[in-house]
Protein backbone atom coordinates (compact mmCIF):
# COMPACT_ATOMS: atom_id res chain seq x y z
CA UNK A 1 0.00 0.00 0.00
CA UNK A 2 1.50 3.30 -1.10
CA UNK A 3 0.17 6.15 1.01
CA UNK A 4 -1.96 5.58 4.09
CA UNK A 5 -4.15 8.11 5.87
CA UNK A 6 -6.71 7.90 8.66
CA UNK A 7 -9.51 8.20 6.09
CA UNK A 8 -8.01 5.46 3.93
CA UNK A 9 -7.78 3.14 6.94
CA UNK A 10 -11.45 3.82 7.73
CA UNK A 11 -12.48 3.00 4.15
CA UNK A 12 -10.39 -0.18 4.09
CA UNK A 13 -11.90 -1.31 7.40
CA UNK A 14 -15.46 -0.73 6.11
CA UNK A 15 -14.67 -2.73 2.96
CA UNK A 16 -12.98 -5.52 4.96
CA UNK A 17 -15.90 -5.74 7.37
CA UNK A 18 -18.25 -6.06 4.39
CA UNK A 19 -16.02 -8.11 2.07
CA UNK A 20 -18.82 -10.63 1.53
CA UNK A 21 -20.78 -8.06 -0.47
CA UNK A 22 -20.40 -5.35 -3.10
CA UNK A 23 -20.80 -1.77 -1.90
CA UNK A 24 -21.53 1.38 -3.84
CA UNK A 25 -19.86 4.67 -2.96
CA UNK A 26 -23.16 5.78 -1.41
CA UNK A 27 -23.28 2.67 0.80
CA UNK A 28 -19.65 3.13 1.86
CA UNK A 29 -20.37 6.80 2.62
CA UNK A 30 -23.36 5.79 4.78
CA UNK A 31 -21.35 3.14 6.61
CA UNK A 32 -18.72 5.79 7.34
CA UNK A 33 -21.52 8.02 8.70
CA UNK A 34 -20.50 10.59 6.08
CA UNK A 35 -17.29 11.31 8.03
CA UNK A 36 -15.10 11.32 4.91
CA UNK A 37 -15.71 14.03 2.30
CA UNK A 38 -17.24 12.44 -0.80
CA UNK A 39 -14.47 13.69 -3.13
CA UNK A 40 -11.89 12.18 -0.78
CA UNK A 41 -13.85 8.93 -0.69
CA UNK A 42 -13.80 8.71 -4.50
CA UNK A 43 -10.02 9.35 -4.54
CA UNK A 44 -9.42 6.70 -1.87
CA UNK A 45 -11.53 4.11 -3.70
CA UNK A 46 -9.73 4.86 -7.01
CA UNK A 47 -6.40 4.48 -5.23
CA UNK A 48 -7.42 1.14 -3.66
CA UNK A 49 -8.63 -0.16 -7.04
CA UNK A 50 -5.34 0.89 -8.69
CA UNK A 51 -3.38 -0.77 -5.88
CA UNK A 52 -5.31 -4.04 -6.38
CA UNK A 53 -6.77 -3.98 -2.87
CA UNK A 54 -10.34 -3.39 -4.04
CA UNK A 55 -12.13 -4.76 -7.09
CA UNK A 56 -14.53 -2.52 -9.02
CA UNK A 57 -17.66 -3.95 -10.64
CA UNK A 58 -19.66 -2.05 -13.23
CA UNK A 59 -22.93 -3.57 -14.32
CA UNK A 60 -23.91 -1.00 -16.91
CA UNK A 61 -23.85 2.74 -17.57
CA UNK A 62 -27.05 3.31 -15.58
CA UNK A 63 -26.10 1.52 -12.35
CA UNK A 64 -23.55 2.87 -9.86
CA UNK A 65 -20.31 0.91 -9.74
CA UNK A 66 -19.76 -1.23 -6.68
CA UNK A 67 -16.61 -2.23 -4.88
CA UNK A 68 -15.34 -5.20 -2.92
CA UNK A 69 -12.29 -5.73 -0.75
CA UNK A 70 -10.12 -8.52 -2.15
CA UNK A 71 -9.07 -11.13 0.40
CA UNK A 72 -8.42 -14.87 0.46
CA UNK A 73 -12.17 -15.56 0.53
CA UNK A 74 -13.13 -13.59 -2.56
CA UNK A 75 -9.92 -13.40 -4.59
CA UNK A 76 -10.78 -16.44 -6.67
CA UNK A 77 -12.51 -16.23 -10.00
CA UNK A 78 -16.27 -16.11 -10.04
CA UNK A 79 -19.12 -14.91 -12.17
CA UNK A 80 -21.75 -12.45 -11.06
CA UNK A 81 -25.47 -13.03 -11.20
CA UNK A 82 -27.59 -9.91 -11.62
CA UNK A 83 -31.31 -9.98 -10.88
CA UNK A 84 -33.12 -7.97 -13.53
CA UNK A 85 -36.09 -7.51 -11.20
CA UNK A 86 -34.56 -6.30 -7.92
CA UNK A 87 -31.11 -5.34 -9.21
CA UNK A 88 -29.17 -7.34 -6.60
CA UNK A 89 -25.72 -8.64 -7.51
CA UNK A 90 -24.74 -12.14 -6.37
CA UNK A 91 -21.50 -14.11 -6.56
CA UNK A 92 -21.75 -17.43 -8.33
CA UNK A 93 -19.58 -19.56 -6.05
CA UNK A 94 -19.16 -22.72 -8.09
CA UNK A 95 -16.11 -24.78 -8.99
CA UNK A 96 -17.59 -25.29 -12.46
CA UNK A 97 -16.70 -21.65 -13.24
CA UNK A 98 -13.00 -22.55 -13.36
CA UNK A 99 -13.76 -25.47 -15.68
CA UNK A 100 -15.68 -23.19 -18.01
CA UNK A 101 -12.92 -20.56 -18.01
CA UNK A 102 -10.29 -23.24 -18.72
CA UNK A 103 -12.40 -24.62 -21.56
CA UNK A 104 -12.83 -21.17 -23.11
CA UNK A 105 -9.09 -20.51 -22.90
CA UNK A 106 -7.94 -23.97 -24.07
CA UNK A 107 -10.51 -24.63 -26.76
CA UNK A 108 -11.26 -21.15 -27.99
CA UNK A 109 -8.03 -19.28 -27.24
CA UNK A 110 -9.86 -16.56 -25.35
CA UNK A 111 -8.82 -15.24 -21.94
CA UNK A 112 -11.96 -14.02 -20.13
CA UNK A 113 -11.81 -10.88 -18.00
CA UNK A 114 -13.80 -12.32 -15.11
CA UNK A 115 -14.35 -8.91 -13.49
CA UNK A 116 -16.62 -8.02 -16.41
CA UNK A 117 -18.72 -11.20 -16.57
CA UNK A 118 -22.33 -10.78 -15.48
CA UNK A 119 -25.17 -13.25 -15.99
CA UNK A 120 -28.65 -11.73 -15.94
CA UNK A 121 -31.86 -13.37 -14.77
CA UNK A 122 -34.33 -13.51 -11.86
CA UNK A 123 -33.11 -14.34 -8.33
CA UNK A 124 -34.79 -16.92 -6.04
CA UNK A 125 -36.51 -14.26 -3.93
CA UNK A 126 -38.04 -12.51 -6.94
CA UNK A 127 -39.09 -15.89 -8.38
CA UNK A 128 -40.95 -16.62 -5.13
CA UNK A 129 -42.75 -13.26 -5.36
CA UNK A 130 -43.91 -14.08 -8.89
CA UNK A 131 -45.60 -17.32 -7.79
VENRARA-V920790 format. One record per backbone hydrogen bond with DSSP energy under -1.0 kcal/mol. NH is the residue of the N-H (numbers start at 1). CO is the residue of the C=O. E is the energy in kcal/mol with one decimal. If there is no record, write none. Layout:
# VENRARA-V920790
nh->[NH & NH]
co->[CO & CO]
e->[E & E]
This chain:
# VENRARA-V920790
nh->[9 & 10 & 11 & 12 & 13 & 14 & 15 & 16 & 17 & 18 & 19 & 21 & 23 & 28 & 29 & 30 & 31 & 32 & 33 & 34 & 35 & 41 & 42 & 43 & 44 & 45 & 46 & 47 & 48 & 49 & 50 & 51 & 52 & 53 & 54 & 55 & 57 & 66 & 67 & 68 & 70 & 80 & 81 & 82 & 83 & 84 & 87 & 90 & 92 & 93 & 94 & 97 & 100 & 101 & 102 & 103 & 104 & 105 & 106 & 107 & 108 & 109 & 110 & 114 & 116 & 117 & 119 & 121 & 127 & 128 & 129 & 130]
co->[5 & 6 & 7 & 8 & 9 & 10 & 11 & 12 & 13 & 14 & 16 & 18 & 67 & 24 & 25 & 26 & 27 & 28 & 30 & 29 & 32 & 37 & 38 & 39 & 40 & 41 & 42 & 43 & 44 & 45 & 46 & 47 & 49 & 48 & 48 & 68 & 66 & 57 & 23 & 55 & 53 & 117 & 90 & 119 & 88 & 121 & 83 & 81 & 79 & 91 & 92 & 94 & 96 & 97 & 98 & 99 & 100 & 101 & 102 & 103 & 104 & 105 & 104 & 112 & 113 & 114 & 80 & 82 & 123 & 124 & 125 & 126]
e->[-2.3 & -2.1 & -2.3 & -2.7 & -2.6 & -2.2 & -2.5 & -2.9 & -2.7 & -1.0 & -1.6 & -2.1 & -2.7 & -2.5 & -3.0 & -2.3 & -2.6 & -1.8 & -1.6 & -2.9 & -1.4 & -2.5 & -2.3 & -2.0 & -2.7 & -2.7 & -2.5 & -2.3 & -2.6 & -2.4 & -2.5 & -1.9 & -1.2 & -2.3 & -1.5 & -3.0 & -3.2 & -2.6 & -2.8 & -1.9 & -2.6 & -1.1 & -2.9 & -3.2 & -2.4 & -3.1 & -1.5 & -3.0 & -2.6 & -1.0 & -1.1 & -1.8 & -2.5 & -2.7 & -2.3 & -2.5 & -2.6 & -2.1 & -3.2 & -3.0 & -1.3 & -1.1 & -1.4 & -1.2 & -2.1 & -1.3 & -3.3 & -2.2 & -2.1 & -2.2 & -1.7 & -1.4]
